Amino acid sequence: QVQLVESGGGLVQAGGSLTLSCAASRIKFSINTMGWYRQAPGKQRELAATITTGGITNYADSVKGRFTISRDNAKNTVNLQMNSLEPEDTAVYYCRARTSNGLNYWGEGTLVTVSS
């Protein structure tokens, strides 16, 4: 099955930037949409941003204008550039890949902590 490995989380001050990366491997079916979701303490997991193979992006309202998602289809990687980070962005960020056979795969998550 598809394996997703995230990297790039860490501690940053409010107003700072971080870039998250996710690499997919063990791919048998092609990957369609890739995305980043996040789960803050005590809250449900929510969408941050997604991107299709063709480059169509979708962002949560809370991150529009601050986060940018990008992908390299040849390398099966997806990045999330996060600027102007706020304490409310503190969460575990998960990479997700949806394959052409309709299955969703998730990474183990990477923690982003934004201090005020």
N, C-alpha and C positions, 0 to 999 in steps of 0.2 A: 504494500500500500504506500501511498505518498507520504513522505516524511518532510516536515517543515521545521526549519531551524531558524529561530529569531536571534537577533543580536542588536546591540546598540542602546539598550536601556541604561538607566543610571540616575544619578541625583543631579539636579540642575536648579539654579535659582530662577525665580520668576522673571520673565522677560528673556530668558535664555533659549537656546536651541538644542535640539537633538535630532539625530537621524537614525531611524530604525531600519533594519534590513532583514529580509526573510529569503531563504533559499530553499527551493523544493527539489527533492530527489526521489528516486525509486518510482518514477512516473511511468505508468503503463498506458494511461489514457491522456489525451491532451488536456491542458488546464485552460479553462475558460476564464471566469472571473477570479481575481485575487483581491484580497482586501485586508484591512486592519480593523479589528474590533478591540474594545477596551472594557475593563470591568473595574470600577472603583470599589473601595471597601464598602460592604453593605449594600451594594447596588447590583442591578442586573447587567449582564454584558450588553454592550450597545455598539452600534456601527460607528466607526470613525470615518473610514473612507474605503471605497472600492474602485477597481479599475478593470475594464474588460480587455480582451486580447487586442481589440482595435483602439484602445486608448481612451475609451469613454469613462469619465470619472464621476463619482458620486461622493458627496461629503455630508457629514452631519452638519447641521446649522451651527453647532457650537464650535466647529473647527474651521469653517469656511474662511478663507482669507489668511489663515495662519498655517495650515497644514497643506502639504503637497504630496500626492501619491504618484509614484512612477514605477514602471516595470521594464524588465528586459525579457522579452518573450523567448529569445534564443537561450538565455541562461536560466530561465524559470526563476527569476528573482523579482522581488517587489520591495520598494523602499517607501518610507514615510518620513518626509522632511517636516519637522515640527518647529515652528518659530513662535516667538512671543508667547512662550509657555506660561500657563497660569496654574496656581495651586489646584484648581479644579480639574486640571488635566492629569493629576496623579492617579495612576491606575496600572493594572497589569494589561499590557497590550498583546493581543493575540493575532497571529497571521492566519488567514484562512484561504484555502484554495478550493475552487469548485471545478471538478473535472467534467469532461464531455459525457461521461456516463451518469452524470447527475449526483455524484457523491461529493460531500464536503469533508475536507480534512483541516485539522487545526494543529498549530504549533503548541508548545508548552507554555508560551508566554514569556514576556520580558517586562520587568518592573520599571516604570518611569515615576520618579518622585520629584515633584516641583516644590521647592521651599519658598516661603513668602519672605 
